[in-house]
Amino acid sequence: MTVPESGKPDYELRVQQELERFRTVENASDLPAIYQLWHERYLEPKLRAIGFVSVDDFFRASLAERCADHPDSTVAVVALGSGNAELEIGLAASLAAGGTTNVEITCLELNEAMIERAAAAARSAGVESMLSFRRADLNTWTAERRYDLALASHSLHHVVELERLFDQVRLALQPDGRFLINDMIGRNGHMRWPEALALVQLVWATTPQHYRYNHQLSRYEELYENWDCSTEGFEGIRAQDILPLLLERFHPGEFLAFANVVDLFLDRAFGHNLDPLSEADRVFIDRVAQLDDLCIDLGVVKPTHMIASFCTAPTEQRFYRHWSPAFCVRDPERSFPTVTVTVAGAHETVPGDASKAGPDDAGQQQVARPARRLAARLKRVAAAVLGRTAGGVSSSTATDAGSPGPPRAVTRALATVWHTNRPEQEGGRRPV
């Protein structure tokens, strides 16, 4: 993929595409109901492990601490790509409710329609005095003052000029300032790297037909398509560069990276196909989430999301298990053998309107495929993904450099996770 340069015709076209895409989006963080189930079961425990009870608490804690430490001054915060400013308004309202108002949050956003919605929402919440709104392109923004905190929530993966932006943030932050981020760090365009795609294909082959309808693209996908979301606008344009570039310029503090394969079944494309009130769907998410966590734990795949703070000076680090910032970087030069997963006669193509496809007996039987066949296929895929046949896998346990454990142990563990929590009953989630 060729990255567009700011000021060039392709860049300007993408800007217009991006503006139009979000012009009428009133809730950019609206996710399928199944996401909340996964969030409670698998993300919140990881957040608690590094000292927070929720994503909002991660942002609120630093802001509240800063305000308390400087009660006689106004804490200056810059929010990068604030969109409709749901996060920023929520933070201001939460602080104001506790009697803290010594903060000014400058919200930078390119989309004027979103700025107007944000300003109206701030007035409705009664916190307009604590926020200001400025139209700015993060690719060309130059900081004009110093800030105590910088915030970025799902905006960095829309930025082309990451190096320039991070340099500006570093220059703008006070010596003890912090850069608080919640964003996506997977492959550009939110595609899957080969090792993750192989596991996605494995899981996909065992799903019922009604899981495979793509609500964003309005199509049924018999085989999962590794879609590049960055072909229009800036969605995921340089997502894979975010973490490496941050580590070149900042020192990580609290750090939590998470999720990979499970993403597909939680997002707006396919997540609406799963119902958290359905036991079969809950069991499926449990099984994929456990597989996902184990694959990350072993270094087989790398996380695609990050909640983290960064400082300009060395600071104490807190991260989940051994999932350090360095461990979570996916080297784009890493090579893998080509892996193709096929399941002969798994499903018939859905006729007519695929959006009306519902669960069927054949599909449910695929989910409940006998454990022996699932385990055998998972072992073959995992072995290929790990490069076992290429002889390039370390025999040590997972390290900060990201090398996986012994291939035999890895494939046995993956196979165990995928077939032990069978769909007959819910529960039995085990920590990985």
N, C-alpha and C positions, 0 to 999 in steps of 0.2 A: 504494500500500500504506500503510495506517495503522500506524504504529509503536506497539506496546503500551506502556503506561506501567506502571512497577513499582508493585505494590500493587493494581492494578485486576484485576477478574475475568478478563479475557482474558489478562493477564500470568500470573496464577496457573495458569490452564489450560495455557498454553504451558510453564510450568515443569514441570508434571507430565508433559507430553508429552516434554519434553527428558530428564527423569530416567528415564522408562521406556525411551526409545529407547536410552540408553547404559548402562542397568543391567546388561546381560549382554554388552556389547561389551568383549572382553578385549584386542583389538588395534585401536585406533581408527585406526592409520596403515597398516593392511594395504591395499595397492593391487595392481591387476592386474600380472602379470609384464611386460606391454608397457611399463608405466611405467618400470621399471628401465632398459630399453633406451634410452628417450628421455632419461632422467635422465643416463645416461652420455654420450650423444652430444651433448646439447644444453644441459643445465643445468650439468653439471660444468665445461665449458670457460668458461662465463660466471662461475661462482664463482671459478675460478682467475684470471680477469682482474681480480677485485677482491681477490685475496689469500688465498683459502680453497680447500681441496681437497674439502670436502663441507659439507653443511648442519650436521652435528654439529660440524665443525671451526669453523664460524662462531660457534657458542655457546661451544665449549670454549676458543677462543683468548682471548676477553675474560675469561672466568672464570679461566683459568690465569694470565693476565697480572696480574689483580687480586690473586690469591693470592700471586704471586711478589713483587709490589710491597709487600705488607703481611704479611710472614712472621710477625710477632709479634702479629697481631690476627686475629680471625675475620671473614672476608668475608661480609657479609649479603646474601642473594639472596632475592627474592620471585618465585615462579612463578605466573603468573595463569592460572587454569583449567588445572591440570596434568593432569587426567584420570587415567589409570593411571600417570602419571609416568615413562613410558618414557624421555623425554628427560632428565629430572632425575636419575633413577637412573643412566642411562648416563654423564652428566657426572660424577657423584660417583664412580662406579666407575673411570672413566678417570683422574681426578685422584688417587684413592687408589692406583691401580696405579703411579703415578709418585712416590708418597710425599707427596702434597699432601693434607692433611686440614683445613686451616684455613678451612673454609667451612661455612656453615649455610644450607641452602635451605629456605625456608618455602613449602610447596606449598598453594595455595588452590584448592579444588574444591567445587562444590555437591553433586555426586553422591556419596552415602555409599558406594554399592557400589564406585565407582571408587577412593575413598579407601582402603577396606579392601583392594582388590587391590594398590594402590600400596604400602601399608605392608607387606604380606606380601612383595611383590617386593623392597622395600628390605632387609628382613631376610634374604631369600635371597641377595641380592647382597653382604651384609655391610657395607652403608653406612647402616644405620638411624641411626647417630649423626650423620650429616651432613645428614639430612633431617628435617623435621617436617611434619605434615599438619593442615590446618585446614579445616573446612567454612565456605565463604563464598560469597555471591552477589556476583559482580563488579559488578552493577548498584548495589549498596548498600554495598560494602566501603569502609571507612575505614582508612587506614594508621595504625598505632599506633607506628611507629618509622621510622628512616631506613634505607635500603638502598643498597648499593653498586651492585647490578645488579637490573634487573627483566627477567623473561623472559615471553614469550607465544608459544606455538606452537599455531597453529590454534585459538585460543580467542576472539580478538577479534571474529571474525565471528559469534559467538553472543551478543554483548553489545548491549543496547539503549541503556543510559546511557553511551555512549562518552565524551561530554564530561566527565562526572563521574569516570569511571575514569581518564582521561588526566590530569585535574587532580590526582587523588590520587597517581598515579605521579610526576608532576612534583614535588609537595610532598614525597614520600617519598624521592626520590633524593638522594644526596649531591651536592654541587656538581659533582663530577667523575664522577657516576654515569652509567650507560648503560642504555637501554631496548632490549633485543634482541628482535626480532620475526621470526617466520615465519608468514605468514598470507595470507588471500585478500582482494583489494581490487577485485574486479570488481563488476558490477551487483548490487544487492540481490537476495537469493534465488538467487544464482548464475545469474541469467538473462543473456542476451546483449543488449547494446545493439544498436540497429538495424543499424549498420554491420558489426558482427561477425556478427549473425544472417544477413545477406545472404551472407557468405562461408561460413558454416556450411551454409546451404542449397545453395550451389554445390557444396561438397565432398560433402554428403550425397547429392546427385543422382547422383554418380559412384561411390558405394560399392556393393559387393555386398550382397545381402539379409542375409547372416548378420552383417553389422556393425551391423544396426539393431535388434537385440533389446536392450531395456532390462532389465538384470538386477535393478535396484533396484525398478522398478515392475512387473516381470513382464509386459511387453507388447512387442509389435513396433511400431515406428514407421516407417511408410512415408514419412511426412514428419516431420522433426525437430520436436518440440514444445518451445517455449521455456518450460520448466517452472519455476515459482516454488517453490523449495525452502523458503521461509520461511512457507508457509501453516500449518504446524504446527511447534511448538517454536520455535527461534531460529536455524535454519540460514541463514546469510547475511543475517540480519535487517537489518543496516546496513553490509554489506561495503563499499559504494561510498563511505561516509563516513570510513572508517578513515584513509586516507592524507591527505586534506585536513585532517582534524582534528588529526592528528599534526603536520603542517607548521605549523599555527597555534600549537602549544604547544612544539615541540621543534626542534632543529637536526639534520638528518640527517648521518650519518657514512658508513659503508659502506652502499651501497644497490644492490640488484639486484631489479628487477621483470621478470617474464617470463610468457610463455604466454597464449594466448587460445583461438583456434579449436581447437588441438590438445588442449586440456583434455578435450573430449568423448570423445576416443578413448583417453584414459589413465585415466579415473576408473572408479569402481565400477559405473556404469550400463552403459557400452558397452565399457570397456576389456577386459573378460573375453572379448570376441568376437575379439580379436586375439592371435595367438600369436607371441612373439618368435622362435620356431624356424622360422616360415614366412617364406620370402623375400618373398612377395607382401605380407605384413603389415608386414615391416620396410621395404620400399620405400614402402608407403603412409604409414607414420609419418614417414619421411624427407621425403616430399613435403609433407605437411601441416605438419611442423615448420618446413621452409624457408619455406613460404608464410606461416606465422605470424610468424616472425622478421622477414621482410621487411615485412609489414604493420605490425608494431610499429615497425620502423626508420623507416618513412615516415610514421608518425603516423596511418595509416588506422584502426587499432584500438589500444586501450590494454591494457597487461598486466593480468592478473587475479590474479597472485600476487606476493608481496613478501617478500624476506629483507633485513632492514635493521637498522641500529643508529641510535638517536636519543639526543641529549644535551640537557641543559638550557642549555648554553652553546655558542656557535659552535665548530665543530670542522672538521678537514680532511675533505673529502668525497671518496669514491671510488665511482664508478658505472660501469656497462658502457656503452661507446660514448657516445652522447649521450643515453642513457636516464636522464636525471636524474629526481629526484623530481617536479619541476614538469612535466617532459615527460610523465610517466607518469600524471598526474591526468586523469581523464576528466570533463569538465564535463557534468553532467546536463542542463544547459540547451541543449547542443549539439543542433541539429536536422538531420535528414536526410530526403530524399524517401523515400517508401515504396518498398521493393524487393521484388519477388516473383520467385523463381526457379522455373521449372517445366521439367520434362523429359518431354515427351509419351511415354507408353508405356515409361517407364524400367524398371518392374518390375510384375509381377503381385503382388497381395496374397498374403502367405504363408498358405496354408490350414491349418486345424487348429492344432496346438501350435507356435507360432512359436519356442519355445525349442529345438525340434529342427531348425530351419532350418539348413541347411549351405551351403557355397559351391556355386554353380552356374555353368554356362558363361555364362549371360546376365549374371550379376553380375560375373564376372571381365572380361567384355567391356566392361562399363560402366567398370571401373577403367582399362582400356586403351583408352578412347575415343580416336579419332584426335585428335592434338594440335590440329589446326585448329579443330575444333568446341569443344574445351575453351578454347582461347585466346580465341575469339570471345565465348563466354559470359562468361568471366572479365573481359574488357575491358568488356562491357556492365555487369556487376554492379559492378565497381570504379568505373566512371565515375559510376554512379548513387550509390554509397556516398559518393564524394568530393564529391558535390554539383556535379559538372561542369555539369550542365544548369541548376543554379540559379545558377551564376556566382559562387559564394562561396568558391572555393578559391584560396589564395595561390599565387603563382608562384615563391616562394622555396623553398629547400630546407628540410628539417625543422629546426625551431628548438626552443628550450627551452619555448616556448609551445605547441608541439605542432602547428603547421601543417604539412600534408603538402607534398610537392614538386609540380612541375607535373603536371597530370592525365595528359598524354600519356606522360610518363616513368613515372609510377606505374603506369598500366594496362599499359604495355609490359612493365615489370619483373614485375608480378604474373603476367601471362600467360606470360612466359618461365619463371618459377619453376614454375608449375603444370604445364607440359607438357614441359619439357626433361628432367627426371629421370623417364623413363618406366619402367613396370613390367617391361620386358624384363630388366633386370639391377639388382642392388643396388649401392649405393655412389654415388660422385660427389657427396657432400655438399660444398657450397661455403659458405664463411662469407658472411653477409649483412651 
